[in-house]
């Protein structure tokens, strides 16, 4: 299975947005400041078509097929922000207190 690096980052953005939506109404909200991501990628160069260099994220089932490609570890530190440059929060935005009990 081949996953483009751009598709992997898109999926990460979608997961963060989904986490924010699902936590609406929860008494605790979390601020996402940075996302540290480390990926194993294969770098390939296509001569046909438009050519160019492509980065593919390696998956568990794709490692054998990518063995002929050059592989690298890519570490990214991303800062999460909304489309208008605001902070990404998961939660309802209320300042409710959390009550923990011993069960």
mmCIF file of the C-alpha atoms, coordinates in Angstrom:
data_MODEL
# 
_entry.id   MODEL 
# 
loop_
_atom_site.group_PDB 
_atom_site.id 
_atom_site.type_symbol 
_atom_site.label_atom_id 
_atom_site.label_alt_id 
_atom_site.label_comp_id 
_atom_site.label_asym_id 
_atom_site.label_entity_id 
_atom_site.label_seq_id 
_atom_site.pdbx_PDB_ins_code 
_atom_site.Cartn_x 
_atom_site.Cartn_y 
_atom_site.Cartn_z 
_atom_site.occupancy 
_atom_site.B_iso_or_equiv 
_atom_site.pdbx_formal_charge 
_atom_site.auth_seq_id 
_atom_site.auth_comp_id 
_atom_site.auth_asym_id 
_atom_site.auth_atom_id 
_atom_site.pdbx_PDB_model_num 
ATOM 1   C CA . UNK A 1 1   ? 0.000   0.000  0.000   1.00 0.00 ? 1   UNK A CA 1 
ATOM 2   C CA . UNK A 1 2   ? 1.436   3.356  -1.022  1.00 0.00 ? 2   UNK A CA 1 
ATOM 3   C CA . UNK A 1 3   ? 0.560   6.420  1.024   1.00 0.00 ? 3   UNK A CA 1 
ATOM 4   C CA . UNK A 1 4   ? 1.794   9.789  -0.178  1.00 0.00 ? 4   UNK A CA 1 
ATOM 5   C CA . UNK A 1 5   ? 3.328   12.035 2.467   1.00 0.00 ? 5   UNK A CA 1 
ATOM 6   C CA . UNK A 1 6   ? 0.757   14.737 1.628   1.00 0.00 ? 6   UNK A CA 1 
ATOM 7   C CA . UNK A 1 7   ? -2.078  12.247 2.197   1.00 0.00 ? 7   UNK A CA 1 
ATOM 8   C CA . UNK A 1 8   ? -0.635  11.208 5.565   1.00 0.00 ? 8   UNK A CA 1 
ATOM 9   C CA . UNK A 1 9   ? -0.475  14.841 6.703   1.00 0.00 ? 9   UNK A CA 1 
ATOM 10  C CA . UNK A 1 10  ? -4.027  15.437 5.424   1.00 0.00 ? 10  UNK A CA 1 
ATOM 11  C CA . UNK A 1 11  ? -5.235  12.455 7.464   1.00 0.00 ? 11  UNK A CA 1 
ATOM 12  C CA . UNK A 1 12  ? -3.486  13.865 10.547  1.00 0.00 ? 12  UNK A CA 1 
ATOM 13  C CA . UNK A 1 13  ? -5.233  17.237 10.048  1.00 0.00 ? 13  UNK A CA 1 
ATOM 14  C CA . UNK A 1 14  ? -8.574  15.453 9.677   1.00 0.00 ? 14  UNK A CA 1 
ATOM 15  C CA . UNK A 1 15  ? -7.982  13.439 12.872  1.00 0.00 ? 15  UNK A CA 1 
ATOM 16  C CA . UNK A 1 16  ? -7.161  16.594 14.851  1.00 0.00 ? 16  UNK A CA 1 
ATOM 17  C CA . UNK A 1 17  ? -10.293 18.329 13.519  1.00 0.00 ? 17  UNK A CA 1 
ATOM 18  C CA . UNK A 1 18  ? -12.396 15.267 14.352  1.00 0.00 ? 18  UNK A CA 1 
ATOM 19  C CA . UNK A 1 19  ? -10.965 15.123 17.888  1.00 0.00 ? 19  UNK A CA 1 
ATOM 20  C CA . UNK A 1 20  ? -11.900 18.763 18.370  1.00 0.00 ? 20  UNK A CA 1 
ATOM 21  C CA . UNK A 1 21  ? -15.475 18.178 17.188  1.00 0.00 ? 21  UNK A CA 1 
ATOM 22  C CA . UNK A 1 22  ? -15.967 14.989 19.221  1.00 0.00 ? 22  UNK A CA 1 
ATOM 23  C CA . UNK A 1 23  ? -14.866 16.643 22.450  1.00 0.00 ? 23  UNK A CA 1 
ATOM 24  C CA . UNK A 1 24  ? -17.503 19.386 22.307  1.00 0.00 ? 24  UNK A CA 1 
ATOM 25  C CA . UNK A 1 25  ? -19.353 19.562 25.598  1.00 0.00 ? 25  UNK A CA 1 
ATOM 26  C CA . UNK A 1 26  ? -16.598 17.829 27.552  1.00 0.00 ? 26  UNK A CA 1 
ATOM 27  C CA . UNK A 1 27  ? -15.491 19.496 30.784  1.00 0.00 ? 27  UNK A CA 1 
ATOM 28  C CA . UNK A 1 28  ? -11.784 19.339 29.915  1.00 0.00 ? 28  UNK A CA 1 
ATOM 29  C CA . UNK A 1 29  ? -10.263 20.951 26.864  1.00 0.00 ? 29  UNK A CA 1 
ATOM 30  C CA . UNK A 1 30  ? -6.769  20.370 25.593  1.00 0.00 ? 30  UNK A CA 1 
ATOM 31  C CA . UNK A 1 31  ? -4.648  22.872 23.718  1.00 0.00 ? 31  UNK A CA 1 
ATOM 32  C CA . UNK A 1 32  ? -2.675  21.400 20.839  1.00 0.00 ? 32  UNK A CA 1 
ATOM 33  C CA . UNK A 1 33  ? 0.566   23.353 20.594  1.00 0.00 ? 33  UNK A CA 1 
ATOM 34  C CA . UNK A 1 34  ? 2.909   21.105 18.671  1.00 0.00 ? 34  UNK A CA 1 
ATOM 35  C CA . UNK A 1 35  ? 2.649   17.755 16.972  1.00 0.00 ? 35  UNK A CA 1 
ATOM 36  C CA . UNK A 1 36  ? 5.886   15.786 16.773  1.00 0.00 ? 36  UNK A CA 1 
ATOM 37  C CA . UNK A 1 37  ? 5.722   13.284 13.948  1.00 0.00 ? 37  UNK A CA 1 
ATOM 38  C CA . UNK A 1 38  ? 8.312   10.764 12.824  1.00 0.00 ? 38  UNK A CA 1 
ATOM 39  C CA . UNK A 1 39  ? 7.744   8.777  9.642   1.00 0.00 ? 39  UNK A CA 1 
ATOM 40  C CA . UNK A 1 40  ? 9.666   6.235  7.611   1.00 0.00 ? 40  UNK A CA 1 
ATOM 41  C CA . UNK A 1 41  ? 9.473   7.303  3.980   1.00 0.00 ? 41  UNK A CA 1 
ATOM 42  C CA . UNK A 1 42  ? 10.654  5.920  0.659   1.00 0.00 ? 42  UNK A CA 1 
ATOM 43  C CA . UNK A 1 43  ? 11.975  8.393  -1.865  1.00 0.00 ? 43  UNK A CA 1 
ATOM 44  C CA . UNK A 1 44  ? 11.365  7.520  -5.507  1.00 0.00 ? 44  UNK A CA 1 
ATOM 45  C CA . UNK A 1 45  ? 12.079  9.247  -8.781  1.00 0.00 ? 45  UNK A CA 1 
ATOM 46  C CA . UNK A 1 46  ? 9.721   8.697  -11.708 1.00 0.00 ? 46  UNK A CA 1 
ATOM 47  C CA . UNK A 1 47  ? 11.098  9.159  -15.211 1.00 0.00 ? 47  UNK A CA 1 
ATOM 48  C CA . UNK A 1 48  ? 7.806   8.753  -17.059 1.00 0.00 ? 48  UNK A CA 1 
ATOM 49  C CA . UNK A 1 49  ? 4.857   11.129 -16.823 1.00 0.00 ? 49  UNK A CA 1 
ATOM 50  C CA . UNK A 1 50  ? 5.851   14.386 -15.204 1.00 0.00 ? 50  UNK A CA 1 
ATOM 51  C CA . UNK A 1 51  ? 8.716   12.692 -13.435 1.00 0.00 ? 51  UNK A CA 1 
ATOM 52  C CA . UNK A 1 52  ? 9.870   14.234 -10.206 1.00 0.00 ? 52  UNK A CA 1 
ATOM 53  C CA . UNK A 1 53  ? 10.669  12.993 -6.748  1.00 0.00 ? 53  UNK A CA 1 
ATOM 54  C CA . UNK A 1 54  ? 7.936   11.526 -4.550  1.00 0.00 ? 54  UNK A CA 1 
ATOM 55  C CA . UNK A 1 55  ? 7.855   10.711 -0.857  1.00 0.00 ? 55  UNK A CA 1 
ATOM 56  C CA . UNK A 1 56  ? 5.856   7.657  0.234   1.00 0.00 ? 56  UNK A CA 1 
ATOM 57  C CA . UNK A 1 57  ? 5.089   6.817  3.856   1.00 0.00 ? 57  UNK A CA 1 
ATOM 58  C CA . UNK A 1 58  ? 6.049   3.225  4.569   1.00 0.00 ? 58  UNK A CA 1 
ATOM 59  C CA . UNK A 1 59  ? 3.387   0.998  6.050   1.00 0.00 ? 59  UNK A CA 1 
ATOM 60  C CA . UNK A 1 60  ? 3.848   -2.390 7.674   1.00 0.00 ? 60  UNK A CA 1 
ATOM 61  C CA . UNK A 1 61  ? 2.759   -4.184 4.497   1.00 0.00 ? 61  UNK A CA 1 
ATOM 62  C CA . UNK A 1 62  ? 4.651   -1.849 2.168   1.00 0.00 ? 62  UNK A CA 1 
ATOM 63  C CA . UNK A 1 63  ? 8.159   -2.199 3.541   1.00 0.00 ? 63  UNK A CA 1 
ATOM 64  C CA . UNK A 1 64  ? 9.094   -5.174 1.365   1.00 0.00 ? 64  UNK A CA 1 
ATOM 65  C CA . UNK A 1 65  ? 7.912   -3.535 -1.845  1.00 0.00 ? 65  UNK A CA 1 
ATOM 66  C CA . UNK A 1 66  ? 9.771   -0.344 -0.990  1.00 0.00 ? 66  UNK A CA 1 
ATOM 67  C CA . UNK A 1 67  ? 13.048  -2.174 -0.452  1.00 0.00 ? 67  UNK A CA 1 
ATOM 68  C CA . UNK A 1 68  ? 14.372  -1.024 -3.834  1.00 0.00 ? 68  UNK A CA 1 
ATOM 69  C CA . UNK A 1 69  ? 13.737  2.614  -2.959  1.00 0.00 ? 69  UNK A CA 1 
ATOM 70  C CA . UNK A 1 70  ? 15.905  4.802  -0.766  1.00 0.00 ? 70  UNK A CA 1 
ATOM 71  C CA . UNK A 1 71  ? 14.340  5.037  2.696   1.00 0.00 ? 71  UNK A CA 1 
ATOM 72  C CA . UNK A 1 72  ? 14.696  7.839  5.209   1.00 0.00 ? 72  UNK A CA 1 
ATOM 73  C CA . UNK A 1 73  ? 13.317  8.840  8.571   1.00 0.00 ? 73  UNK A CA 1 
ATOM 74  C CA . UNK A 1 74  ? 11.580  12.188 8.414   1.00 0.00 ? 74  UNK A CA 1 
ATOM 75  C CA . UNK A 1 75  ? 10.951  14.048 11.665  1.00 0.00 ? 75  UNK A CA 1 
ATOM 76  C CA . UNK A 1 76  ? 8.516   16.956 11.586  1.00 0.00 ? 76  UNK A CA 1 
ATOM 77  C CA . UNK A 1 77  ? 7.529   19.355 14.322  1.00 0.00 ? 77  UNK A CA 1 
ATOM 78  C CA . UNK A 1 78  ? 4.198   20.884 13.367  1.00 0.00 ? 78  UNK A CA 1 
ATOM 79  C CA . UNK A 1 79  ? 2.290   23.685 15.046  1.00 0.00 ? 79  UNK A CA 1 
ATOM 80  C CA . UNK A 1 80  ? -1.460  23.176 14.938  1.00 0.00 ? 80  UNK A CA 1 
ATOM 81  C CA . UNK A 1 81  ? -3.618  26.226 14.214  1.00 0.00 ? 81  UNK A CA 1 
ATOM 82  C CA . UNK A 1 82  ? -7.065  26.931 12.832  1.00 0.00 ? 82  UNK A CA 1 
ATOM 83  C CA . UNK A 1 83  ? -7.632  28.266 9.304   1.00 0.00 ? 83  UNK A CA 1 
ATOM 84  C CA . UNK A 1 84  ? -7.726  31.823 10.670  1.00 0.00 ? 84  UNK A CA 1 
ATOM 85  C CA . UNK A 1 85  ? -4.513  31.388 12.681  1.00 0.00 ? 85  UNK A CA 1 
ATOM 86  C CA . UNK A 1 86  ? -6.183  30.646 16.033  1.00 0.00 ? 86  UNK A CA 1 
ATOM 87  C CA . UNK A 1 87  ? -5.252  28.038 18.604  1.00 0.00 ? 87  UNK A CA 1 
ATOM 88  C CA . UNK A 1 88  ? -6.524  24.488 18.213  1.00 0.00 ? 88  UNK A CA 1 
ATOM 89  C CA . UNK A 1 89  ? -8.562  23.420 21.209  1.00 0.00 ? 89  UNK A CA 1 
ATOM 90  C CA . UNK A 1 90  ? -10.256 20.153 21.860  1.00 0.00 ? 90  UNK A CA 1 
ATOM 91  C CA . UNK A 1 91  ? -13.261 20.617 24.085  1.00 0.00 ? 91  UNK A CA 1 
ATOM 92  C CA . UNK A 1 92  ? -16.254 22.857 24.451  1.00 0.00 ? 92  UNK A CA 1 
ATOM 93  C CA . UNK A 1 93  ? -14.387 26.006 25.360  1.00 0.00 ? 93  UNK A CA 1 
ATOM 94  C CA . UNK A 1 94  ? -16.091 26.198 28.756  1.00 0.00 ? 94  UNK A CA 1 
ATOM 95  C CA . UNK A 1 95  ? -14.110 26.543 31.925  1.00 0.00 ? 95  UNK A CA 1 
ATOM 96  C CA . UNK A 1 96  ? -16.017 23.822 33.817  1.00 0.00 ? 96  UNK A CA 1 
ATOM 97  C CA . UNK A 1 97  ? -14.161 22.167 36.656  1.00 0.00 ? 97  UNK A CA 1 
ATOM 98  C CA . UNK A 1 98  ? -13.443 18.470 36.521  1.00 0.00 ? 98  UNK A CA 1 
ATOM 99  C CA . UNK A 1 99  ? -14.482 16.441 39.528  1.00 0.00 ? 99  UNK A CA 1 
ATOM 100 C CA . UNK A 1 100 ? -12.507 13.241 39.999  1.00 0.00 ? 100 UNK A CA 1 
ATOM 101 C CA . UNK A 1 101 ? -13.749 10.532 42.309  1.00 0.00 ? 101 UNK A CA 1 
ATOM 102 C CA . UNK A 1 102 ? -12.102 7.415  43.709  1.00 0.00 ? 102 UNK A CA 1 
ATOM 103 C CA . UNK A 1 103 ? -14.056 4.335  42.659  1.00 0.00 ? 103 UNK A CA 1 
# 
